[in-house]
Amino acid sequence: MNNADTKKIKVLAYLRKSTEDNKEGEARRQKNSIEYQREVVKEIAERNNLEIVRYFEDSKTGYKAFQREGFDKMLEFFREQKHEGVVKGIVCSEHNRLARNFGDGGFLLWYLQDGLINTIYTYDKIFTNSASDQMMLAINFAMSKHSSDETSWRTKRTWSHRAHTEGQPPNQHLAGYKYTGEKGKRFWTVDKKNAPIVKEMFERFATGEYTVSEIFDYAVSEGLTSPKSKKTYDSEKSIRGLLKKKEYTGIFMYEGEEIKGKYPPLISSELFYKVQEVLSGTAHPKTQGKNEYAYTGLVKCGVCGGNMSGTIRKGITYYRCLHRYEPCKSNKGQRPSYLRETLIDEEITELLLKIQVSDKQFNKLIPYVSDFFEDEKSKYRYEIIQLKGKLTEAQRNLDFYNKELFTIKRVPEKERDKDWLMDKEGLEGLRENAHQEKEMYERQISKAENLKDTVPTLMFNFLKGIKIVGSRFKTASPSNKRQIVDTLCANFKWNGKELSWEWKKPYHLLTNSNEKRRWLRDQDSNLEPNG
């Protein structure tokens, strides 16, 4: 009887391509590509009379256990079909495609021992569920793990050397810097195109006059590009991440340790920590100057969910979707029309003028406000405890750097060389960073303490003056309008025909309904402006 007459053995095929393969040259990439593995498993199947029932693929390293979705689904397949199942084998190009760790490898060995799997087919070896083959497979998994451990150790040692000796953040690409030099000896230099944009981003945001959304718009308009993809950034989240990068001060973290880098800083530690305060919401935004759009960041597109941004056309202020998200990004027909700022003003003014704060309502609000802000005060107390812990750590670092500087300055002048000077400058930079960090936490604690005690009072004062606020709203500055609306309302959405929002607690008690408020406008009055 030939192979054609023999019933084929049903198996699953497993393919894995990981990033570690890309680090070993073109030959390695070609050898372990998914396409290459697919051809190999087909050849193995033909040679051994196998029928591949299903393919499972992963694009992750096999070094870490329980991280691969395709591998886990393959094991789940065997568990669900149980011992009565007809699929009893796995085919793969090499055994190390299956596992380079004891966790995943242990599961495969147990399935062989238990009988859920009978055979594993590779290009040059077939492993059955016999005791000797199980032992050989276990040894091969162990050797693969050992090889991965050695590679990981060498990589970490290289990164540690780059961090501590060369003063370079290891394996990191950051907008504003570019790698210069030959492979293996590359170092950061200032990217003349992107560095000025990054610096301006920090300087603008530190004023408190710009939202992250507006900084994102600035970065995109100026052409800030990712050093890896060479493309402009496509999300506010990525820009927020850049604003949190301490590396721009010339200081970076490696394995929990602060290191003074040997590359040019783009900003000062003082500017960096001012930006962190604004990001955390503890710095007061300025009300003068640039803030010309009252509702930027408050109104969202009802179609794609993105923020609507202010613009002025022919002397009229509008808000429009920025088309960053689907479906607005690629479907012009679904994009909402522009929304005039005057329409928002008219409706908010009408609403405020109708609000009546009677003695009965005010008395009803008092216990509600007290309970509401008791919870708020508890949050502030917890935040203060956390900030004090961070302040203690910053003070400890500052004391350490002061002590180290005192010691190094006692070195006799005749023994001071280039290395001494570099160590001194590095410690001075770290001390300045710790000093700025300490001052930031002190300001945040002071602000939180004040808010904890004054927020209920501000609330009552606002309620007492609500009728005055209503009469003066239309002539208020954009920043004051924004403060009032942001206090009262939430979840503004504009879909091109309808604007909706809802009351914030506890201000919903000022009205007769807790439901969302909606209003329709004649679409002609909101058409996108020409020009």
C-alpha positions as CSV (number, residue, x, y, z in Angstrom):
1,M,0.0,0.0,0.0
2,N,1.5,3.4,-1.0
3,N,1.1,6.8,0.8
4,A,-1.8,7.8,-1.5
5,D,-3.8,4.9,-0.1
6,T,-2.9,5.6,3.5
7,K,-5.2,7.7,5.6
8,K,-3.5,11.0,6.3
9,I,-2.6,12.0,9.9
10,K,-4.4,15.2,11.0
11,V,-2.1,17.9,12.6
12,L,-2.0,21.6,13.5
13,A,0.7,23.8,12.0
14,Y,2.4,26.4,14.2
15,L,4.4,29.4,12.8
16,R,6.2,32.0,14.8
17,K,8.1,35.1,13.7
18,S,9.7,37.3,16.4
19,T,11.5,40.6,16.6
20,E,14.7,38.8,17.9
21,D,15.1,37.3,14.4
22,N,15.4,40.8,12.9
23,K,18.5,41.5,15.0
24,E,20.5,38.7,13.4
25,G,20.8,39.9,9.8
26,E,19.2,39.4,6.5
27,A,19.9,35.7,6.3
28,R,18.2,35.1,9.6
29,R,15.1,37.2,8.5
30,Q,14.7,35.2,5.4
31,K,15.2,31.9,7.2
32,N,12.5,32.5,9.8
33,S,10.0,34.5,7.8
34,I,6.4,33.3,8.0
35,E,6.4,32.6,4.3
36,Y,9.5,30.5,4.7
37,Q,8.1,28.5,7.6
38,R,4.8,27.9,5.7
39,E,6.7,26.3,2.9
40,V,8.8,24.2,5.3
41,V,5.7,22.8,7.1
42,K,4.1,22.0,3.8
43,E,7.2,20.0,2.9
44,I,7.2,18.2,6.2
45,A,3.5,17.4,5.8
46,E,4.0,15.9,2.4
47,R,7.0,13.9,3.5
48,N,5.1,12.4,6.5
49,N,1.6,12.1,5.0
50,L,0.1,14.8,7.2
51,E,-3.1,16.8,6.7
52,I,-2.8,20.3,8.2
53,V,-6.2,21.0,9.7
54,R,-5.4,24.6,10.8
55,Y,-2.6,27.1,11.0
56,F,-1.7,29.1,14.2
57,E,0.6,32.1,14.0
58,D,2.4,34.5,16.3
59,S,4.6,37.5,15.9
60,K,6.1,37.5,19.4
61,T,9.2,36.2,21.0
62,G,9.1,32.7,22.5
63,Y,11.3,33.7,25.4
64,K,8.5,34.9,27.6
65,A,5.9,32.3,28.7
66,F,2.1,32.7,28.3
67,Q,2.4,35.8,26.0
68,R,1.4,34.3,22.6
69,E,-2.2,34.3,21.6
70,G,-1.8,31.9,18.6
71,F,0.1,29.4,20.8
72,D,-2.5,29.6,23.5
73,K,-5.3,29.0,21.1
74,M,-3.5,26.0,19.7
75,L,-3.2,24.4,23.2
76,E,-6.9,25.3,23.8
77,F,-7.8,23.4,20.6
78,F,-6.2,20.2,22.0
79,R,-7.9,20.7,25.4
80,E,-11.3,21.2,23.9
81,Q,-11.2,18.1,21.6
82,K,-9.9,16.0,24.6
83,H,-8.4,12.5,24.2
84,E,-11.1,11.5,21.7
85,G,-10.1,14.1,19.1
86,V,-8.7,13.1,15.7
87,V,-6.0,15.8,15.6
88,K,-3.0,14.4,17.5
89,G,0.0,16.2,16.2
90,I,1.8,19.5,15.6
91,V,4.1,20.4,12.7
92,C,6.6,23.3,12.8
93,S,9.8,24.2,11.1
94,E,12.0,24.0,14.2
95,H,11.3,23.0,17.8
96,N,12.4,26.4,19.1
97,R,9.5,28.0,17.1
98,L,7.3,26.3,19.8
99,A,9.0,27.5,22.9
100,R,12.2,29.0,24.3
101,N,11.0,28.9,27.9
102,F,10.0,26.3,30.5
103,G,6.4,27.5,30.9
104,D,5.1,26.9,27.3
105,G,7.5,24.0,26.8
106,G,6.2,22.4,30.0
107,F,2.6,22.5,28.6
108,L,3.7,20.7,25.4
109,L,5.6,18.0,27.4
110,W,2.6,17.4,29.6
111,Y,0.3,17.1,26.6
112,L,2.6,14.5,25.1
113,Q,2.7,12.7,28.4
114,D,-1.0,12.9,28.9
115,G,-1.8,11.8,25.3
116,L,-3.5,15.0,24.1
117,I,-0.7,15.2,21.6
118,N,1.0,12.1,20.1
119,T,3.7,13.6,17.8
120,I,5.5,16.8,17.1
121,Y,7.0,17.0,13.5
122,T,10.0,19.3,12.7
123,Y,12.2,19.5,9.6
124,D,14.9,17.2,10.9
125,K,13.3,15.4,13.9
126,I,10.1,13.7,14.9
127,F,9.3,13.7,18.6
128,T,6.8,11.1,19.7
129,N,5.2,10.7,23.2
130,S,7.8,8.0,24.1
131,A,9.8,8.7,27.3
132,S,13.1,9.1,25.4
133,D,11.6,11.5,22.9
134,Q,10.0,13.6,25.7
135,M,13.4,13.8,27.3
136,M,15.1,14.9,24.1
137,L,12.4,17.5,23.5
138,A,12.8,18.8,27.1
139,I,16.6,19.0,26.5
140,N,16.1,20.9,23.3
141,F,13.7,23.4,25.0
142,A,16.3,23.9,27.7
143,M,19.0,24.5,25.2
144,S,16.8,27.1,23.4
145,K,16.1,28.8,26.7
146,H,19.8,28.9,27.6
147,S,20.6,30.5,24.2
148,S,17.9,33.1,24.8
149,D,19.2,33.7,28.3
150,E,22.7,34.3,26.9
151,T,21.4,36.7,24.3
152,S,19.3,38.6,26.9
153,W,22.3,38.8,29.2
154,R,24.6,40.2,26.5
155,T,21.9,42.7,25.4
156,K,21.4,43.9,29.0
157,R,25.2,44.2,29.5
158,T,25.5,46.2,26.4
159,W,22.7,48.5,27.4
160,S,24.2,48.9,30.9
161,H,27.5,49.9,29.4
162,R,25.9,52.4,27.1
163,A,23.9,53.9,30.0
164,H,26.6,54.1,32.7
165,T,29.8,54.6,30.6
166,E,28.6,56.3,27.4
167,G,25.8,58.2,28.9
168,Q,23.3,57.2,26.2
169,P,19.7,56.0,26.8
170,P,19.8,52.4,25.5
171,N,17.6,51.3,22.7
172,Q,15.5,54.4,22.6
173,H,14.4,56.7,19.7
174,L,13.1,60.1,20.8
175,A,11.8,63.0,18.7
176,G,14.4,65.9,18.7
177,Y,17.4,63.6,18.7
178,K,18.9,61.3,16.0
179,Y,21.5,58.6,16.1
180,T,24.9,59.4,14.6
181,G,27.9,57.2,14.1
182,E,28.6,53.7,12.9
183,K,26.5,50.6,14.0
184,G,27.3,49.6,17.6
185,K,28.8,53.0,18.5
186,R,25.9,55.3,17.7
187,F,25.1,58.2,20.0
188,W,22.4,60.9,20.3
189,T,22.9,64.3,18.5
190,V,20.4,67.1,18.2
191,D,18.0,66.8,15.3
192,K,18.1,70.3,13.9
193,K,14.6,69.9,12.3
194,N,12.7,68.5,15.2
195,A,14.5,69.8,18.2
196,P,13.2,73.4,17.9
197,I,9.6,72.1,17.6
198,V,10.0,69.9,20.7
199,K,11.5,72.8,22.7
200,E,8.6,75.1,21.6
201,M,6.1,72.5,22.6
202,F,7.4,72.5,26.2
203,E,7.6,76.3,26.4
204,R,4.1,76.8,25.1
205,F,2.6,74.1,27.3
206,A,4.4,75.3,30.5
207,T,2.4,78.6,30.3
208,G,-0.8,76.8,31.0
209,E,-2.5,78.5,28.1
210,Y,-2.5,75.5,25.7
211,T,-4.3,72.2,25.9
212,V,-2.6,68.9,24.8
213,S,-4.9,69.0,21.8
214,E,-3.5,72.4,20.8
215,I,0.1,71.3,21.3
216,F,-0.7,68.3,19.1
217,D,-2.0,70.6,16.4
218,Y,1.1,72.8,16.6
219,A,3.4,69.7,16.4
220,V,1.6,68.4,13.3
221,S,1.5,71.8,11.6
222,E,5.2,72.2,12.1
223,G,5.9,68.8,10.8
224,L,7.3,67.0,13.9
225,T,8.1,63.5,12.8
226,S,8.8,60.2,14.7
227,P,12.5,59.2,14.5
228,K,11.5,55.6,13.8
229,S,8.6,55.9,11.3
230,K,9.7,59.3,9.9
231,K,6.0,60.1,9.8
232,T,4.1,62.9,11.6
233,Y,2.5,61.9,14.9
234,D,-1.2,60.9,14.6
235,S,-2.4,61.0,18.2
236,E,-2.6,63.4,21.2
237,K,-1.5,60.5,23.4
238,S,1.9,60.3,21.7
239,I,2.5,64.1,22.2
240,R,1.5,63.8,25.8
241,G,4.0,61.0,26.1
242,L,6.8,63.3,24.7
243,L,5.9,66.0,27.3
244,K,6.6,63.5,30.0
245,K,10.1,62.5,28.8
246,K,12.7,63.5,31.3
247,E,15.4,62.6,28.7
248,Y,15.0,66.0,27.2
249,T,16.6,67.5,30.3
250,G,19.8,65.4,29.7
251,I,18.8,63.0,32.5
252,F,17.4,59.5,31.9
253,M,16.4,56.5,34.0
254,Y,17.9,53.1,33.6
255,E,16.8,50.2,35.8
256,G,15.5,52.6,38.4
257,E,18.6,54.7,38.5
258,E,18.9,58.4,37.4
259,I,21.9,58.9,35.0
260,K,23.3,62.2,33.7
261,G,23.5,61.7,29.9
262,K,26.4,62.7,27.7
263,Y,24.2,64.2,25.0
264,P,22.9,67.8,24.7
265,P,19.7,68.6,26.7
266,L,16.9,70.4,24.9
267,I,15.2,71.9,27.9
268,S,16.0,72.7,31.5
269,S,14.8,70.7,34.5
270,E,12.9,73.8,35.7
271,L,10.9,73.9,32.4
272,F,10.3,70.1,32.5
273,Y,8.8,70.2,36.0
274,K,6.6,73.2,35.1
275,V,5.2,71.1,32.3
276,Q,4.6,68.1,34.6
277,E,2.5,70.4,36.9
278,V,0.4,71.6,34.1
279,L,-0.1,68.0,32.9
280,S,-1.2,66.9,36.4
281,G,-3.6,69.9,36.6
282,T,-2.0,71.5,39.7
283,A,-0.7,74.6,37.9
284,H,-3.0,77.5,37.3
285,P,-3.5,78.2,33.6
286,K,-3.1,81.9,32.7
287,T,-6.2,83.7,31.7
288,Q,-4.5,86.5,29.7
289,G,-3.2,86.3,26.2
290,K,-3.7,83.5,23.8
291,N,-7.0,81.9,25.2
292,E,-9.3,83.2,22.4
293,Y,-11.4,80.1,22.1
294,A,-13.8,79.5,25.0
295,Y,-14.9,76.0,24.2
296,T,-11.9,74.2,22.6
297,G,-11.6,70.8,24.2
298,L,-15.1,71.0,25.8
299,V,-17.1,70.1,22.7
300,K,-16.6,66.7,21.0
301,C,-17.5,65.6,17.5
302,G,-20.7,63.5,17.8
303,V,-19.6,61.4,14.8
304,C,-16.0,60.3,15.6
305,G,-15.7,61.4,19.3
306,G,-12.6,63.6,18.7
307,N,-12.2,67.1,20.2
308,M,-13.5,70.0,18.2
309,S,-11.1,72.9,17.8
310,G,-11.7,76.7,17.5
311,T,-11.0,78.6,14.3
312,I,-11.9,82.1,13.0
313,R,-13.2,82.6,9.5
314,K,-14.2,86.1,8.2
315,G,-14.2,87.4,11.8
316,I,-16.6,84.6,13.1
317,T,-15.4,82.0,15.6
318,Y,-16.4,78.4,14.7
319,Y,-15.6,75.0,16.1
320,R,-14.8,72.1,13.8
321,C,-13.9,68.4,13.9
322,L,-10.2,67.8,13.2
323,H,-10.9,64.6,11.3
324,R,-8.4,62.5,13.3
325,Y,-10.6,59.5,13.9
326,E,-12.9,57.3,11.8
327,P,-15.3,57.8,10.2
328,C,-14.5,61.5,9.9
329,K,-10.9,60.8,9.0
330,S,-11.7,59.2,5.7
331,N,-15.4,59.9,5.0
332,K,-16.1,63.5,4.2
333,G,-19.8,62.9,3.8
334,Q,-20.1,62.0,7.5
335,R,-18.2,64.9,8.9
336,P,-20.3,67.4,10.9
337,S,-20.7,71.0,9.8
338,Y,-18.9,73.8,11.6
339,L,-20.5,75.0,14.9
340,R,-20.7,78.8,15.5
341,E,-19.5,79.9,19.0
342,T,-22.4,82.4,19.2
343,L,-24.9,79.6,19.2
344,I,-23.3,78.0,22.2
345,D,-23.2,81.5,23.9
346,E,-26.9,82.1,23.2
347,E,-28.1,78.8,24.6
348,I,-25.8,79.0,27.8
349,T,-26.9,82.6,28.4
350,E,-30.6,81.6,28.1
351,L,-30.1,78.7,30.4
352,L,-28.3,80.7,33.1
353,L,-30.9,83.5,33.1
354,K,-33.6,80.9,33.7
355,I,-31.9,79.4,36.7
356,Q,-33.7,80.2,39.9
357,V,-31.9,79.5,43.2
358,S,-34.7,79.7,45.7
359,D,-34.1,79.4,49.5
360,K,-35.7,75.9,49.3
361,Q,-33.3,74.8,46.6
362,F,-30.3,76.3,48.3
363,N,-31.2,74.5,51.6
364,K,-31.6,71.3,49.6
365,L,-28.1,71.7,48.1
366,I,-26.3,72.3,51.4
367,P,-26.2,68.7,52.6
368,Y,-25.6,67.4,49.1
369,V,-22.7,69.8,48.6
370,S,-21.2,68.9,52.0
371,D,-21.4,65.1,51.2
372,F,-20.1,65.6,47.7
373,F,-17.1,67.6,48.8
374,E,-16.3,65.4,51.8
375,D,-15.6,62.7,49.2
376,E,-13.5,65.3,47.3
377,K,-11.6,66.2,50.4
378,S,-10.8,62.6,51.0
379,K,-9.4,62.3,47.5
380,Y,-7.2,65.4,48.2
381,R,-6.0,63.9,51.5
382,Y,-5.0,60.7,49.8
383,E,-3.2,62.7,47.0
384,I,-1.4,64.7,49.7
385,I,-0.1,61.6,51.3
386,Q,1.2,60.3,48.0
387,L,2.8,63.6,47.1
388,K,4.5,63.8,50.5
389,G,6.0,60.3,49.9
390,K,7.4,61.6,46.5
391,L,8.7,64.7,48.2
392,T,10.6,62.6,50.7
393,E,12.2,60.6,47.9
394,A,13.1,63.8,46.0
395,Q,14.6,65.2,49.2
396,R,16.6,62.0,49.8
397,N,18.0,62.2,46.3
398,L,18.9,65.9,46.8
399,D,20.7,65.1,50.0
400,F,22.6,62.3,48.3
401,Y,23.8,64.4,45.4
402,N,24.8,67.2,47.8
403,K,26.8,64.7,49.8
404,E,28.5,63.3,46.7
405,L,29.3,66.8,45.4
406,F,30.8,67.8,48.8
407,T,33.0,64.7,48.7
408,I,34.2,65.2,45.1
409,K,35.0,68.9,45.7
410,R,37.4,67.8,48.5
411,V,39.6,66.1,45.9
412,P,42.9,68.0,45.7
413,E,43.3,70.2,42.6
414,K,46.3,68.4,41.4
415,E,44.3,65.2,41.3
416,R,41.4,66.7,39.3
417,D,41.3,65.4,35.7
418,K,38.8,65.3,32.9
419,D,36.9,62.4,34.5
420,W,36.7,64.4,37.8
421,L,35.2,67.3,35.9
422,M,32.7,65.1,34.1
423,D,31.6,63.5,37.4
424,K,31.2,66.9,39.0
425,E,29.1,68.3,36.1
426,G,27.0,65.1,36.1
427,L,26.3,65.4,39.8
428,E,25.4,69.0,39.5
429,G,22.9,68.2,36.8
430,L,21.3,65.5,38.9
431,R,21.2,67.8,41.9
432,E,19.5,70.5,39.9
433,N,16.9,68.0,38.7
434,A,16.2,66.7,42.2
435,H,15.9,70.3,43.4
436,Q,13.3,71.2,40.7
437,E,11.5,67.9,41.4
438,K,11.4,68.7,45.2
439,E,10.0,72.2,44.5
440,M,7.3,70.9,42.2
441,Y,6.0,68.4,44.8
442,E,6.1,71.2,47.4
443,R,3.9,73.4,45.2
444,Q,1.6,70.5,44.4
445,I,1.1,69.7,48.1
446,S,0.4,73.4,48.9
447,K,-2.2,73.6,46.1
448,A,-3.9,70.4,47.2
449,E,-4.0,71.6,50.8
450,N,-5.7,74.9,49.7
451,L,-8.2,73.1,47.4
452,K,-9.1,70.7,50.2
453,D,-10.1,73.6,52.4
454,T,-11.5,76.1,49.9
455,V,-13.5,74.1,47.3
456,P,-16.7,73.9,49.4
457,T,-16.6,77.7,50.0
458,L,-16.1,78.4,46.3
459,M,-19.1,76.1,45.6
460,F,-21.4,78.0,47.9
461,N,-20.1,81.4,46.5
462,F,-20.8,80.2,43.0
463,L,-24.4,79.2,43.9
464,K,-25.0,82.6,45.6
465,G,-23.8,84.4,42.5
466,I,-25.4,82.3,39.8
467,K,-27.9,84.9,38.7
468,I,-25.1,87.5,38.4
469,V,-23.1,85.0,36.4
470,G,-26.0,84.5,34.0
471,S,-26.4,88.2,33.3
472,R,-22.7,88.8,32.7
473,F,-21.9,85.6,30.8
474,K,-22.4,87.0,27.3
475,T,-19.8,89.8,27.9
476,A,-17.4,87.6,29.8
477,S,-13.9,86.8,28.5
478,P,-13.3,83.5,26.8
479,S,-11.4,82.1,29.8
480,N,-14.2,83.1,32.2
481,K,-16.9,81.6,29.9
482,R,-14.9,78.4,29.7
483,Q,-14.6,78.3,33.5
484,I,-18.4,78.7,34.0
485,V,-19.3,76.2,31.3
486,D,-16.7,73.6,32.4
487,T,-18.1,74.0,36.0
488,L,-21.7,73.4,35.1
489,C,-21.8,71.1,32.0
490,A,-20.2,68.0,30.6
491,N,-20.1,65.8,27.6
492,F,-20.8,68.4,24.9
493,K,-21.3,66.7,21.5
494,W,-22.1,68.2,18.1
495,N,-23.1,65.9,15.2
496,G,-23.8,68.7,12.6
497,K,-27.5,69.1,13.5
498,E,-27.8,68.7,17.2
499,L,-25.7,69.8,20.2
500,S,-26.2,67.9,23.4
501,W,-24.8,68.1,26.9
502,E,-25.6,67.1,30.5
503,W,-25.4,68.7,33.9
504,K,-22.5,68.0,36.3
505,K,-23.3,67.0,39.8
506,P,-24.5,68.6,42.0
507,Y,-25.6,71.4,39.6
508,H,-28.3,69.2,38.1
509,L,-30.3,70.1,41.3
510,L,-30.7,73.6,39.9
511,T,-33.0,72.4,37.2
512,N,-36.2,70.4,37.1
513,S,-34.6,67.5,35.3
514,N,-31.5,65.3,35.4
515,E,-31.9,64.4,31.7
516,K,-29.5,65.6,29.0
517,R,-30.4,68.9,27.4
518,R,-30.6,69.0,23.6
519,W,-31.4,71.6,21.1
520,L,-31.7,71.7,17.3
521,R,-30.7,74.5,15.1
522,D,-31.5,75.4,11.5
523,Q,-28.6,73.7,9.6
524,D,-28.2,76.6,7.3
525,S,-27.0,78.8,10.2
526,N,-24.2,76.3,10.9
527,L,-22.9,75.6,7.4
528,E,-19.1,75.4,7.1
529,P,-17.8,78.8,6.2
530,N,-16.4,79.4,2.8
531,G,-12.8,80.3,2.2
